[in-house]
Amino acid sequence: MPVLATRLSTAAAAAFGSSYGDLDPELRSATKPEFGHYQSNLALRLGNALGQPPREVAARLVEALDVADLCETPSIAGPGFINLTLKQSTLAAAVNEPQTFARRNQRVVVDYSQPNVAKQMHVGHLRSTVIGDALCNVLQYVGYDLIRQNHVGDWGTQYGMMIEQLLSEDLAAESLDLEGLQLLYERSRKHFDADGAFADLSRARVVLLQSGDPETRAIWRRMVDVSLDDFDQVYALLGSELARDDVVGESAYNDDLPRIVEELLEKGLLTESDGALCAFLPGFKGRDGQPLPVIVRKSDGGFGYSATDLAAVRHRVSTLHADRIVYVVDHRQALHFEQIFTLARTADWLPPTTTAEHVGFGTVLGPNGKPFKTRAGGTVKLTTLLDEAVARADSLLEGREGIDRQATATAVGIGAVKYADLSSDRGNDYVFDLDRMVAMTGNTGPYLQYAHARLTRLLSKAGASHDQVTELKDPAEERLALLLTGFADVVVQVAQTLQPHQLCTYLYDVATALSAFYELCPVLTSDGETKASRIALCTATRKVLHDGLGLLGIAAPDAM
């Protein structure tokens, strides 16, 4: 609770001098009920700094601490922990008036999803899209001005190969859907690797593409449009907020790449190495101990993705005016982004006032603990997994009445997949296990969705609405109320750390506390003020579950 942290800091300044008022009180939820609601170890750290016994320091802090309007009398435990217990009136007021967020004068650009044109989205795109959506929702919720960017792969040698293959087979671009384009890519790749003459023609076709040849550009445009149409269908199934206007592919930066090279040369940041123009940045070395270059222009005169990423950084700062840039890309690209950010700062394209963060994530694994593949060893199409999840959820809903079964199965199946992805530390790998994902018990998406639906049903039965918690007599309802007051703090924490599993953990704690509340605190059979207060507490809990799931990009059905 921010106000308590502020009061502790004020007490430290009053008791020991203004310089100690800047110490973080590190106010945390109490580990046991007998320790109250919150604990602070501030006295232990002050005691160490002052060379005084921590319990004596704690006593002076408590004497200077002005929280009588919010808390019961503070207590000191163990070596000097300060325990704080909120008054019931304070706790009830915090539930009744949840914290809201003002609009920040800060803009954040989030780069995520990034599928490749002419290839079907696969399980590898799941994580970037789901994590990116959740982070966008959270950042927007806490007041950032948000810009989504979908940096699709739509430029480079592969399109020269594919267009040349299509022409050599006398195919019409209009005849190919996305699956046909992927098969075309596979044929062109084999042809390119086996036939030097075809490889030369493909490189020449890339030059035609880059220079704006009408026929080449028209075929390329068709490939892009077919791919984006398919991507839109996947995003719709996922419930993603990504839209066509958010697509800013590699091709968007093509005209800027020569200027990127020119400016880096002018700043003395590029060195020729085997015909390529490279930046050798201090501190970056390969496994052999040799300097590790950033290849900005290749030896054949073409530009690699490092040049494109540099152009994107510059565009996001100079044109989009980003104060914060977030890249949701798998952890294997960590070194690449570290180099790009360092070079962009050295070139003064990424000023000290703008932060750039790589949000890395682990791999989706199959039941064998290895990267998820088909039986034939190929990548698993994302739509195949999502359709299977919806089908599995639908089977669990068989026989249930009073629901839109198709809509509910979609919400539960897609929500189960998303929650499983988001609920563990994003840096970890995880096993794609549909049986575990769609389970109605444990730390799963369906469990939280069911908690929301159960509350909706209870409140419908209650009839009259109540929105003011007035009493918290039972420890179970006090525990639930205390958790609800932490929602805003958790959302802020996720916005800072970019770790959505922290919100998942919090929502699961709320649902678990709700279950205990149900067992110990009758709602509909209570009387008078107790009944009204408990209905209000259920209403507040429902809103937290609804809003929290929404931030994760997960639907909250009213009935299951």
Stockholm file with secondary structure:
# STOCKHOLM 1.0

chainA/1-560         MPVLATRLSTAAAAAFGSSYGDLDPELRSATKPEFGHYQSNLALRLGNALGQPPREVAARLVEALDVADLCETPSIAGPGFINLTLKQSTLAAAVNEPQTFARRNQRVVVDYSQPNVAKQMHVGHLRSTVIGDALCNVLQYVGYDLIRQNHVGDWGTQYGMMIEQLLSEDLAAESLDLEGLQLLYERSRKHFDADGAFADLSRARVVLLQSGDPETRAIWRRMVDVSLDDFDQVYALLGSELARDDVVGESAYNDDLPRIVEELLEKGLLTESDGALCAFLPGFKGRDGQPLPVIVRKSDGGFGYSATDLAAVRHRVSTLHADRIVYVVDHRQALHFEQIFTLARTADWLPPTTTAEHVGFGTVLGPNGKPFKTRAGGTVKLTTLLDEAVARADSLLEGREGIDRQATATAVGIGAVKYADLSSDRGNDYVFDLDRMVAMTGNTGPYLQYAHARLTRLLSKAGASHDQVTELKDPAEERLALLLTGFADVVVQVAQTLQPHQLCTYLYDVATALSAFYELCPVLTSDGETKASRIALCTATRKVLHDGLGLLGIAAPDAM
#=GR chainA/1-560 SS CHHHHHHHHHHHHHHHCGGGGGSCCCCEECSSGGGCSEEECHHHHHHHHHTSCHHHHHHHHHHHCCCTTTBSCCEEETTTEEEECBCHHHHHHHHHSCCCCCCCSCEEEEECCCCBTTSCCBHHHHHHHHHHHHHHHHHHHTTCEEEEEBCCBCCSHHHHHHHHHHHHTTCCGGGCCHHHHHHHHHHHHHHHHHCHHHHHHHHHHHHHHHHTCHHHHHHHHHHHHHHHHHHHHHHHHHTCCCCGGGBCCGGGGGGGHHHHHHHHHHTTCCEEETTEEEEEEEEEECTTSSEEEEEEECTTSCBCHHHHHHHHHHHHHHTSCCSEEEEECCGGGHHHHHHHHHHHHHTTSSCTTSEEEEECCCCEECTTSSBCCCTTSCCCBHHHHHHHHHHHHHHHTTTCCSSCHHHHHHHHHHHHHHHHHHSSCTTSCEECCHHHHTCSSSSSHHHHHHHHHHHHHHHHHHCSCCCCCCCCCSHHHHHHHHHHTTHHHHHHHHHHHCCTHHHHHHHHHHHHHHHHHHHHSCSTTCCHHHHHHHHHHHHHHHHHHHHHHHHTTCCCCSCC
#=GC SS_cons         CHHHHHHHHHHHHHHHCGGGGGSCCCCEECSSGGGCSEEECHHHHHHHHHTSCHHHHHHHHHHHCCCTTTBSCCEEETTTEEEECBCHHHHHHHHHSCCCCCCCSCEEEEECCCCBTTSCCBHHHHHHHHHHHHHHHHHHHTTCEEEEEBCCBCCSHHHHHHHHHHHHTTCCGGGCCHHHHHHHHHHHHHHHHHCHHHHHHHHHHHHHHHHTCHHHHHHHHHHHHHHHHHHHHHHHHHTCCCCGGGBCCGGGGGGGHHHHHHHHHHTTCCEEETTEEEEEEEEEECTTSSEEEEEEECTTSCBCHHHHHHHHHHHHHHTSCCSEEEEECCGGGHHHHHHHHHHHHHTTSSCTTSEEEEECCCCEECTTSSBCCCTTSCCCBHHHHHHHHHHHHHHHTTTCCSSCHHHHHHHHHHHHHHHHHHSSCTTSCEECCHHHHTCSSSSSHHHHHHHHHHHHHHHHHHCSCCCCCCCCCSHHHHHHHHHHTTHHHHHHHHHHHCCTHHHHHHHHHHHHHHHHHHHHSCSTTCCHHHHHHHHHHHHHHHHHHHHHHHHTTCCCCSCC
//
